[in-house]
């Protein structure tokens, strides 16, 4: 192994690394004392060390922040609860699985399902006493929550493009295979959640890819199918861009080094876009993916967690070094990258017919929250459809849902059920609203500094009025909002992005690429809604009058001089 100052197991003693490295090394392959914490009746929480370990099991400990002050006043501990994230490679969910998860959400969580920007489900409001029941129920459906969080490979996402049926099927299979291949191997999950006995041989479990300290930080894979970049391929640690020869899948361009997270007031941290480094065949994907992860395992920063994502590893050492290291580990060179073209990073709504003759209907779900509200009976409607649907449900990374593989004879019945439950045609919503996404933020996310899911719809309504008055009410502008600087909703590539700084206060970013190909740049810091609208209204009106034919808003604000183009993430924090 070459120069490796921050390796997982050599060069530096654990006490010189970040405390999380020692925690992982001493966790007995992710067991910790989770079992004991679950049995403690005195508190609704698990131990401080276990709160970090349960992330590897797909669980975040949270509390209801709406109640935090009142409970503190009453000298009560926080209203602890848990968020559980499902591992769902490619976002593919069978109707019976949907029905089972729907039931579990009503029995063990807060009665809603949340579709995430990683193309999976989150359960919110789960109490400690219900954790094992919920996770066992998820496992009974054929799914699990392993590696949905933590310093490992997160859920593998892929383009929801069922109308190109054969290629989509191949890529979904690859996403599943890659997720299984990269999942951690410890038996801790089955022992803790399914009450499987630990055998003597389990004491000698060795993670063949990760070792005892796993990865320095989270690690994300994705597959995109041009011309649709719905998964925002350049934000992935490793992205595979499908290249077709006619109707056949030839292989993938390999893209490496993307990532959204950053820290306010720390200019050494920044979002970054991945760079295309070559081409591989479909049968080489698992090998390429694994070898890239091992590079990050061996060279990723294990001292400073804010510097531990692979984007920094590549930026510190150079893309040429990275490609050379990868090719050395592969024992072959990557082929030259092939030509490709993206057109947008949104979902295609409504009915589309696939090349196999089946129909697919993409439903708009604002910010991914599946629940019944007034005459919009979303949760009940999707439950009713799942009871009759013989195809798939496909979750998208834009927090929407495709009812996929509807036989022609079944389309009318699906339309009837949509109508009966008040599930409107996506065309009912503005293009601006359909292009917006938000993270959960308050009241559950412990990292949130401002509202996101609960606030963005109201802000979009105000922006819709401005756009309508300017004569561009039917146009799309990509708007993303996160409640903190971590960027789960990918605001740093939005045409208009927001990240929370304090209740009612946001940073504003402008100039991201309309199909995810360019980072935005910071424009306003720590401002309220009035300031946001005072800046955006004249900007949008000017865009309506001065834009060139087909010019996206993100391109316009750069051409008009509101912000300078960001060509590399290392320029992100430079005001220009």
C-alpha positions, -999 to 999 in steps of 0.1 A, spaced: 0 0 0 13 34 -9 16 66 12 -14 63 35 -12 87 64 -49 84 73 -54 48 65 -81 27 82 -55 5 100 -19 17 97 3 47 102 -15 63 131 -29 49 164 -66 52 168 -63 78 196 -48 103 170 -78 99 147 -113 113 151 -132 97 180 -156 80 157 -128 59 143 -121 45 178 -159 40 183 -161 19 151 -130 -1 159 -143 -9 194 -179 -15 184 -175 -53 179 -185 -48 142 -213 -24 148 -229 -42 178 -219 -18 205 -243 -19 234 -274 -13 212 -291 -44 225 -288 -32 261 -298 4 252 -331 -9 237 -339 -27 270 -333 4 292 -368 15 304 -356 46 321 -351 67 290 -366 69 255 -331 73 241 -302 49 235 -267 56 249 -246 84 234 -222 59 217 -250 38 204 -267 69 188 -237 69 164 -237 32 158 -274 28 151 -269 50 120 -252 20 104 -284 1 110 -305 28 92 -316 47 123 -312 82 136 -322 92 171 -341 125 171 -366 144 193 -397 165 187 -382 199 186 -416 216 187 -418 202 222 -382 207 233 -387 240 252 -418 229 270 -403 196 281 -372 214 293 -394 237 313 -412 207 329 -378 191 336 -385 162 313 -361 146 289 -366 155 252 -394 137 234 -370 111 220 -381 94 188 -363 77 159 -362 80 121 -358 48 102 -346 47 66 -352 17 43 -325 3 20 -343 3 -14 -318 1 -43 -331 19 -74 -363 29 -56 -381 -3 -67 -410 -13 -44 -435 -40 -51 -472 -32 -43 -473 -57 -14 -442 -41 1 -459 -7 -2 -490 -21 16 -468 -36 44 -448 -3 48 -480 17 48 -494 -5 76 -461 -2 96 -462 36 93 -496 37 108 -489 11 135 -453 20 146 -446 55 134 -464 89 129 -488 76 103 -470 90 72 -443 78 48 -416 101 36 -400 96 1 -364 109 3 -340 124 -21 -321 91 -20 -351 72 -35 -362 54 -5 -386 56 25 -382 72 59 -404 65 89 -406 93 115 -418 95 150 -409 59 160 -406 53 197 -378 32 211 -402 5 222 -414 1 186 -380 0 169 -376 -38 168 -412 -44 157 -409 -19 129 -375 -32 116 -387 -68 118 -418 -58 98 -396 -42 72 -374 -73 70 -406 -95 66 -413 -75 34 -380 -86 19 -363 -52 26 -340 -40 54 -325 -8 68 -288 -19 68 -264 7 56 -291 33 50 -270 57 71 -236 56 86 -200 56 74 -207 31 46 -222 29 12 -257 45 13 -286 35 -8 -278 31 -45 -300 53 -67 -308 50 -104 -328 69 -130 -365 62 -130 -368 56 -168 -392 27 -172 -403 38 -207 -369 26 -218 -379 -7 -203 -350 -31 -211 -322 -7 -201 -340 4 -170 -345 -32 -159 -308 -39 -164 -297 -8 -144 -322 -16 -116 -306 -50 -114 -272 -35 -113 -283 -11 -85 -295 -40 -65 -264 -61 -71 -241 -32 -62 -261 -25 -30 -258 -61 -19 -221 -63 -29 -212 -32 -9 -233 -38 22 -214 -45 54 -212 -82 63 -213 -82 101 -241 -103 116 -249 -76 141 -280 -66 123 -297 -100 125 -286 -105 161 -299 -71 174 -331 -67 153 -341 -103 145 -329 -120 177 -306 -144 158 -281 -162 180 -245 -153 178 -223 -183 170 -186 -188 177 -177 -182 141 -194 -148 142 -166 -137 165 -142 -139 136 -163 -119 111 -140 -97 90 -155 -71 68 -138 -81 35 -141 -46 20 -143 -22 49 -123 -36 78 -132 -28 114 -134 10 109 -155 9 77 -153 42 56 -143 76 68 -178 91 60 -209 82 40 -204 71 4 -230 73 -24 -235 55 -57 -259 63 -85 -268 53 -121 -281 78 -146 -296 72 -180 -292 102 -204 -309 124 -214 -325 123 -179 -303 133 -149 -330 130 -123 -305 115 -98 -281 145 -101 -253 121 -111 -225 147 -105 -234 149 -68 -226 112 -62 -193 100 -48 -194 75 -77 -218 79 -107 -223 56 -136 -237 73 -167 -254 47 -190 -241 46 -226 -263 29 -252 -254 15 -286 -288 15 -303 -312 -1 -279 -285 -20 -260 -266 -10 -229 -229 -7 -239 -216 3 -204 -211 34 -183 -190 65 -181 -175 66 -146 -179 98 -127 -162 104 -93 -159 129 -65 -192 146 -61 -208 156 -28 -231 183 -14 -222 187 23 -204 217 36 -201 237 68 -211 274 71 -182 297 79 -156 270 71 -143 279 37 -122 248 35 -155 228 31 -176 231 -1 -199 212 -24 -183 195 -54 -193 179 -87 -179 146 -98 -157 144 -128 -159 118 -156 -127 97 -156 -134 70 -182 -157 42 -194 -163 7 -182 -185 -22 -194 -215 -33 -174 -199 -65 -162 -171 -43 -147 -193 -21 -126 -191 -40 -93 -153 -42 -95 -149 -5 -104 -173 5 -76 -155 -16 -50 -120 -5 -60 -131 32 -58 -145 26 -23 -112 10 -12 -93 41 -23 -115 62 -1 -112 36 27 -74 39 26 -69 76 18 -99 93 31 -94 117 61 -100 100 94 -89 130 115 -112 157 103 -148 145 96 -156 177 78 -128 168 53 -136 131 51 -157 128 19 -141 115 -12 -144 148 -30 -116 161 -7 -95 130 -12 -96 136 -49 -91 174 -47 -62 171 -24 -43 145 -45 -56 153 -80 -79 136 -104 -49 121 -124 -36 105 -92 -70 91 -85 -75 76 -119 -40 61 -117 -47 46 -83 -79 31 -95 -64 16 -126 -36 1 -105 -61 -16 -82 -82 -27 -112 -52 -41 -130 -64 -24 -162 -70 10 -177 -104 25 -181 -116 31 -216 -120 66 -230 -153 82 -219 -181 81 -245 -203 110 -257 -235 116 -238 -260 145 -232 -283 154 -204 -314 176 -209 -329 181 -174 -328 167 -139 -366 167 -132 -391 139 -134 -414 133 -163 -449 135 -150 -482 119 -161 -487 89 -184 -458 76 -205 -459 44 -226 -428 22 -223 -411 4 -252 -427 -28 -239 -462 -15 -243 -469 -10 -206 -479 24 -192 -462 44 -164 -477 72 -144 -455 96 -124 -474 114 -96 -462 146 -80 -458 143 -42 -448 176 -27 -416 172 -7 -422 135 -6 -446 134 23 -472 106 18 -502 114 40 -539 121 37 -550 158 38 -584 173 33 -596 161 -1 -561 150 -12 -561 114 1 -526 105 -10 -518 77 14 -553 61 11 -552 64 -27 -518 48 -31 -529 20 -7 -559 14 -28 -539 13 -60 -513 -10 -45 -540 -34 -36 -548 -38 -73 -516 -29 -91 -496 -57 -106 -466 -37 -116 -441 -17 -95 -440 15 -75 -408 34 -84 -396 61 -60 -377 90 -75 -348 111 -61 -371 141 -66 -394 127 -40 -421 116 -64 -436 82 -73 -440 64 -106 -468 38 -108 -449 16 -132 -457 -13 -156 -494 -7 -158 -509 -31 -184 -530 -13 -210 -562 -30 -197 -555 -17 -162 -548 19 -170 -585 30 -168 -588 15 -133 -557 32 -121 -570 65 -134 -604 59 -116 -586 53 -83 -565 84 -87 -597 105 -93 -616 89 -64 -589 99 -40 -584 135 -53 -549 128 -66 -546 155 -92 -529 154 -125 -494 168 -121 -503 195 -146 -525 209 -119 -493 221 -102 -470 248 -116 -437 238 -132 -420 257 -105 -436 237 -77 -430 204 -96 -393 214 -98 -390 221 -60 -378 197 -33 -371 201 4 -355 181 32 -375 172 64 -358 197 88 -381 207 117 -395 193 139 -375 161 138 -341 165 123 -315 173 149 -293 192 125 -320 216 112 -315 253 119 -346 264 99 -378 251 84 -377 234 51 -405 208 43 -431 228 62 -421 262 48 -410 257 11 -446 252 -2 -455 287 11 -425 303 -4 -431 286 -37 -467 301 -37 -452 336 -34 -427 329 -62 -455 315 -83 -473 348 -80 -442 367 -91 -437 344 -120 -473 346 -131 -473 384 -129 -441 384 -150 -458 363 -177 -437 331 -171 -461 312 -149 -457 280 -169 -419 280 -167 -397 259 -145 -370 271 -122 -352 245 -101 -357 254 -64 -342 234 -35 -343 240 2 -324 224 31 -329 232 67 -291 232 73 -259 233 54 -256 196 48 -275 199 16 -297 167 16 -320 183 -9 -291 192 -32 -296 230 -30 -260 237 -41 -268 227 -77 -303 244 -78 -310 275 -99 -323 290 -67 -311 272 -35 -317 278 2 -300 264 33 -312 272 68 -291 294 92 -317 301 120 -355 300 123 -367 321 94 -332 328 81 -316 313 50 -285 315 28 -295 319 -9 -276 304 -38 -280 312 -75 -268 298 -108 -269 261 -106 -273 242 -139 -308 234 -151 -298 197 -156 -274 195 -126 -242 202 -145 -231 233 -126 -228 244 -90 -246 274 -77 -228 302 -59 -236 319 -26 -256 351 -32 -272 362 2 -263 352 37 -286 347 67 -316 366 53 -354 365 59 -383 360 35 -388 397 28 -352 401 18 -353 370 -3 -384 382 -22 -371 417 -25 -341 403 -44 -358 376 -64 -388 395 -77 -369 421 -98 -345 393 -109 -373 371 -121 -390 400 -138 -358 409 -156 -354 372 -166 -388 373 -182 -380 403 -203 -343 397 -212 -338 359 -214 -326 344 -246 -345 317 -264 -345 286 -243 -322 301 -216 -327 286 -182 -328 309 -151 -295 295 -138 -277 305 -170 -294 339 -171 -283 350 -136 -247 343 -146 -250 361 -179 -267 390 -162 -239 393 -136 -258 385 -104 -233 357 -97 -202 344 -113 -201 308 -127 -187 282 -104 -164 260 -125 -150 239 -95 -163 234 -60 -131 249 -46 -144 283 -60 -177 279 -43 -168 301 -13 -151 328 -33 -174 358 -38 -172 370 -73 
